């Protein structure tokens, strides 16, 4: 097929169509390969130590903005499947949190240093934040869902000196199954950073609203 332009220039289209078709296929293949590469997980390995290079047992290594986590063994080592470039948050009671970028080509060494002396501090949720933890772990009870019941349950609990939670109770109930689910979320929480008063860990009463809302 041949056409003429304004100046009488002949343009052959027969070879253009296959050329642009192949160019499109090549572009699509490249995009798919790049997307597949980004989704591939690698094993990130490392060791968590103190400033004296001694291994730290029980340190939490968590994928940032995720509920995916693992704890170090007695040798301070950890191994976690992550995507390349993933950010990790490493934490341990009494140590300052540290954020690192996962490396897949060599074993990482993460040094956690002691928290500086703090006179007073409110309890602090470790990792992704308590709001994100609730969103990721909430399970809407089937009966409340079928009856289209929603509302905000206020739950009170004690954050102990070691960061664990106790004495969970509902201050403002909504519906039995919603109240139970709210308590379950609090009961299964990971340990907090405890509150500090006059330089020492103390028990602190804490209240959280848990919102059950139908989409």
Secondary structure, DSSP 8 states (H G I E B T S, - for coil): -EEE-TT--EEE-HHHHHHHHHHHHHHHHHHHHHHHHHH-EEEEEEEEE-TTS-B-TT-EEEETTSS-EEE--TT-EEEEEEETT-EEEEE-TTB--EEEE--SSS-EEEE--B----SEE--EE-SS-HHHHHHHH----HHHHHTT--EEEEEEEEE-TTS-EEEEEEEE---HHHHHHHHHHHHT---EE-EEETTEEE-EEEEEEEEE---
